[in-house]
Amino acid sequence: MSYRVEKRATVVLLLKSRRIDRLMGIFRAKLLAVAEELGHEIRIFTNSANSAASKEISASSSEEPDHFYDLTPEDYYRIMSDRIRGNVDTERLLWL
């Protein structure tokens, strides 16, 4: 990659991380406001696999490899099954 592309990629990653940090700060402020309004602490539970993956992603500041963005057969099947399921539900509503 050329220097210009590398520099642009670095700037984009930096901006994304700043945007995520800013959004997390906004989210925490809103969560605290709701907790004060309700009068008790609010706990958010996450899937441990998702939590570990998000920590791993935020910890790494390097770019993902090109194959990371490839559409795999599993991805395609999942997308199409959701789309087909949505069509079946719509057709079922039409027949009712």
C-alpha positions in Angstrom: 0.0 0.0 0.0 1.1 3.5 -0.6 1.8 5.9 2.2 -1.3 8.0 1.4 -3.6 4.9 1.7 -2.0 3.8 4.9 -2.3 7.3 6.4 -5.9 7.5 5.3 -6.7 4.1 6.8 -5.0 5.2 10.1 -7.1 8.4 10.2 -10.3 6.5 9.5 -9.5 4.0 12.3 -8.7 6.9 14.7 -12.0 8.7 13.8 -14.0 5.5 14.3 -12.5 4.8 17.7 -13.2 8.5 18.7 -16.7 8.2 17.5 -17.2 4.9 19.4 -15.7 6.5 22.6 -18.0 9.5 22.2 -21.1 7.3 21.7 -20.2 5.1 24.7 -19.9 8.3 26.8 -23.3 9.5 25.6 -24.8 6.0 26.3 -23.3 5.9 29.8 -24.8 9.4 30.6 -28.2 8.3 29.3 -28.0 5.1 31.3 -27.1 7.0 34.5 -30.0 9.5 33.9 -32.5 6.6 33.6 -31.0 4.9 36.7 -31.5 8.1 38.7 -35.0 8.4 37.4 -35.9 4.8 38.3 -34.0 5.0 41.6 -31.9 1.9 41.2 -28.9 0.6 39.3 -29.4 -0.7 35.8 -27.3 -3.8 34.8 -26.7 -4.8 31.3 -25.8 -8.4 30.6 -24.0 -9.5 27.4 -23.1 -12.7 25.8 -19.6 -13.6 26.9 -18.6 -14.5 23.4 -19.8 -11.1 22.1 -18.2 -9.3 25.1 -14.9 -11.0 24.5 -15.1 -10.3 20.8 -15.9 -6.6 21.3 -13.0 -6.2 23.8 -10.7 -7.9 21.3 -11.8 -5.6 18.5 -11.5 -2.5 20.5 -8.0 -3.6 21.8 -6.6 -4.1 18.3 -5.9 -1.0 16.4 -4.7 -2.8 13.2 -6.7 -3.2 10.1 -8.6 -6.3 9.4 -7.2 -8.6 6.6 -9.0 -8.5 3.3 -10.5 -11.9 3.7 -12.3 -10.7 6.8 -14.8 -8.8 4.6 -15.5 -11.7 2.2 -19.0 -13.0 2.1 -18.9 -16.6 3.1 -21.5 -19.2 2.2 -22.6 -19.2 5.9 -23.2 -15.5 5.7 -25.1 -15.7 2.5 -27.3 -18.6 3.8 -28.1 -16.6 7.0 -29.0 -13.5 5.0 -31.2 -15.3 2.5 -32.9 -17.4 5.2 -33.9 -14.2 7.1 -35.2 -12.7 3.9 -37.2 -15.9 3.0 -38.6 -16.1 6.5 -39.7 -12.5 6.2 -41.5 -13.2 2.9 -43.2 -16.3 4.4 -44.5 -14.2 7.3 -45.8 -11.6 5.0 -47.6 -14.1 2.8 -49.1 -15.8 5.9 -50.5 -12.4 7.0 -52.0 -11.9 3.5 -53.9 -15.2 3.7 -55.4 -14.4 7.1 
